[in-house]
């Protein structure tokens, strides 16, 4: 949407939002900026109000912030295409932004794993029932996928377990996952090397905002090959950032 569009219709859209319930609008503006996702289950009544008045609130965000409002049946979010404070370093921004190779790989595999579960259970994103999984099952899935793409299985398994330890707290913080259960492993349970507890997670609707077909794990796996030809500038930067963090 361009400025000419707003200059033509700004009065109409200003009138629209001014006619809405001020308490609901104030609550929505806060909820939508307090965390990356506003889920329908967070507040069903407020979410329903947002869907009814999506056009007016969406135009408010575009006009005054340059943000896009995305709403579907299960979630709402504001998409910020530009960062304005150039004085901030990446580490100073509160964003879900993965730079470490192993975390990026595990997150990519989590998207794959989610799609696999949907297929296995003949389910889809619009189903009300959310998918749950055991962390040990996902880690084993990662082991198998790394084995398919890479030769150094032993060191990869250690890297996967460590990446899960750092990644999953981020995924719960930014509400891609919700931890449901956690218990000491039973004597007859065989968990992957380095794991001592059985943890169950539930996928939240925000996971669907990322598509595993845009960037596949096979492409990410090239970062593990020091001699891989044709790395993009973004991939080279990712390797350099990871090296700097390891040295630090």
C-alpha positions in Angstrom: 0.0 0.0 0.0 1.4 3.4 -1.0 1.2 6.9 0.5 -1.2 8.1 -2.3 -3.6 5.4 -1.3 -3.6 6.7 2.3 -3.9 10.3 1.3 -7.0 9.5 -0.6 -8.7 7.3 2.1 -7.0 8.4 5.4 -10.1 10.2 6.6 -12.3 7.1 6.0 -10.0 4.8 7.9 -9.4 7.3 10.6 -13.1 7.5 11.1 -13.4 3.7 11.2 -10.9 3.2 14.0 -12.3 6.2 16.0 -15.7 4.6 15.9 -14.5 1.4 17.5 -14.6 0.6 21.2 -11.6 2.4 22.7 -11.0 -0.2 25.4 -10.9 -3.1 22.9 -8.7 -1.1 20.5 -6.3 -0.2 23.3 -6.2 -3.9 24.4 -5.6 -5.1 20.9 -2.7 -2.7 20.2 -1.0 -3.8 23.3 -1.6 -7.5 22.9 -0.3 -7.4 19.3 2.9 -5.7 20.3 3.6 -7.6 23.6 4.7 -10.8 21.9 5.2 -12.1 18.4 1.8 -14.0 18.3 -1.7 -13.3 19.5 -3.5 -16.7 19.6 -7.2 -17.1 19.4 -7.0 -19.2 22.6 -5.3 -16.3 24.5 -8.5 -14.3 24.5 -11.3 -15.6 22.3 -13.6 -12.6 22.7 -10.8 -10.0 21.9 -9.6 -12.1 19.0 -13.1 -12.3 17.6 -13.3 -8.4 17.9 -10.0 -8.2 15.9 -11.3 -10.4 13.1 -14.5 -8.3 12.8 -12.5 -5.1 12.7 -9.4 -6.4 11.0 -9.5 -3.8 8.1 -9.6 -0.7 10.3 -6.9 -1.9 12.7 -4.8 -3.2 9.8 -4.8 0.2 8.1 -3.9 1.9 11.4 -0.8 -0.3 11.7 0.2 0.2 8.0 -0.3 4.0 8.1 1.4 4.9 11.4 4.0 2.1 11.8 4.5 0.6 8.3 3.6 -2.8 9.7 1.4 -5.5 8.1 -1.3 -7.1 10.2 -1.8 -10.8 9.5 -4.8 -12.6 10.9 -6.2 -16.1 10.3 -8.5 -18.4 12.2 -5.9 -19.2 14.9 -3.5 -16.4 15.2 -2.7 -12.7 14.6 0.6 -11.0 14.3 2.2 -7.8 13.1 5.0 -8.1 10.5 7.7 -5.5 10.8 9.6 -5.2 7.5 12.2 -2.7 8.6 14.3 -2.0 11.7 14.8 1.7 12.5 17.3 2.0 15.3 20.6 1.3 13.6 22.5 2.0 16.8 21.3 -1.4 18.2 23.4 -4.5 17.7 21.7 -7.7 16.8 22.2 -9.1 20.3 20.4 -6.0 21.7 17.2 -6.6 19.8 14.5 -8.8 21.3 13.8 -10.8 18.1 13.6 -14.4 17.2 16.7 -14.4 15.1 18.8 -17.6 14.8 22.4 -17.2 13.7 24.1 -20.3 15.0 24.4 -23.1 12.4 23.3 -25.9 14.7 20.2 -24.0 16.0 19.2 -23.1 12.4 19.6 -26.7 11.4 17.5 -28.0 14.3 14.8 -25.4 13.7 14.6 -26.3 10.1 14.3 -30.0 11.0 11.5 -29.1 13.5 9.5 -27.6 10.6 10.1 -30.8 8.7 9.1 -32.8 11.7 5.9 -30.8 12.2 4.9 -31.3 8.5 5.6 -35.1 8.9 3.4 -35.3 12.0 0.5 -33.6 10.1 0.8 -36.1 7.3 1.2 -39.1 9.6 -2.0 -38.2 11.5 -3.9 -37.0 8.5 -4.2 -33.6 10.0 -3.8 -30.0 8.9 -3.1 -26.5 10.3 -6.8 -25.7 10.6 -7.5 -28.5 13.0 -8.4 -27.4 16.5 -6.4 -30.2 18.1 -2.7 -29.3 18.4 0.1 -31.7 17.7 2.2 -32.9 20.6 5.6 -34.7 20.5 8.3 -36.1 22.7 11.6 -34.3 22.5 13.4 -37.6 22.4 11.4 -38.6 19.2 12.4 -35.3 17.6 16.0 -35.6 18.6 16.1 -39.1 17.0 14.5 -37.7 13.9 17.3 -35.1 13.8 19.9 -37.9 14.2 18.4 -39.8 11.2 18.3 -36.7 9.0 21.8 -35.7 9.8 22.9 -39.3 9.0 21.2 -39.0 5.6 22.9 -35.7 4.7 26.3 -35.9 6.6 29.0 -38.5 7.3 30.2 -37.3 10.8 27.3 -38.8 12.7 28.9 -38.9 16.2 29.9 -35.2 16.4 26.5 -34.3 14.8 24.6 -36.1 17.5 26.4 -34.1 20.2 25.7 -30.9 18.3 22.0 -31.7 18.0 21.5 -32.3 21.7 23.4 -29.1 22.6 21.4 -27.1 20.0 18.1 -28.4 21.4 19.2 -27.3 24.9 19.7 -23.7 23.7 17.0 -23.6 21.0 13.9 -25.0 22.8 13.9 -22.3 25.6 13.8 -19.7 22.8 10.9 -21.6 21.0 8.9 -21.5 24.2 9.7 -17.9 24.9 8.6 -16.8 21.5 5.6 -19.1 21.6 6.3 -21.6 18.8 6.0 -24.4 21.4 4.5 -25.0 24.8 6.0 -27.5 27.2 3.3 -29.8 28.5 5.1 -32.5 30.6 8.5 -33.3 32.0 9.5 -36.4 33.9 12.6 -38.4 34.7 13.1 -41.2 32.2 11.8 -44.6 33.2 14.4 -47.4 33.6 13.1 -49.2 30.5 13.2 -46.0 28.4 16.1 -45.6 26.0 16.7 -41.9 25.3 19.2 -40.5 22.9 22.7 -40.0 24.2 22.9 -37.0 26.5 19.2 -36.9 27.4 18.0 -37.9 30.8 14.4 -36.6 30.9 11.3 -37.3 28.9 9.8 -33.9 27.8 6.6 -33.4 25.9 5.9 -30.3 23.8 2.9 -29.0 21.9 3.1 -27.1 18.7 1.5 -23.6 18.8 0.0 -22.0 15.6 3.0 -19.7 15.1 5.1 -22.6 13.8 3.0 -22.5 10.7 4.3 -19.1 9.8 7.6 -20.7 8.7 7.7 -22.8 5.5 10.2 -25.7 5.3 10.0 -25.6 1.5 11.5 -22.1 1.2 14.9 -23.2 2.6 15.4 -26.9 3.0 17.6 -28.7 5.6 19.7 -30.1 2.7 20.7 -26.5 1.9 21.5 -25.8 5.5 23.6 -29.0 5.8 26.1 -27.5 3.3 27.3 -25.2 6.1 28.8 -28.3 7.8 31.1 -28.9 4.8 34.1 -26.6 4.9 34.8 -27.3 1.2 31.2 -26.9 0.0 31.2 -24.9 -3.2 29.0 -21.9 -4.0 28.0 -20.8 -0.5 25.9 -17.7 -0.6 26.9 -14.5 1.2 24.2 -15.1 3.8 25.6 -18.6 4.5 29.2 -17.3 4.7 28.0 -14.6 7.2 26.3 -17.3 9.2 29.5 -19.3 9.5 31.5 -16.2 10.4 29.0 -15.2 13.1 29.1 -18.7 14.6 32.9 -18.7 14.6 32.9 -15.4 16.4 30.4 -16.7 19.0 32.5 -19.8 19.6 35.7 -17.8 20.0 33.9 -15.4 22.5 
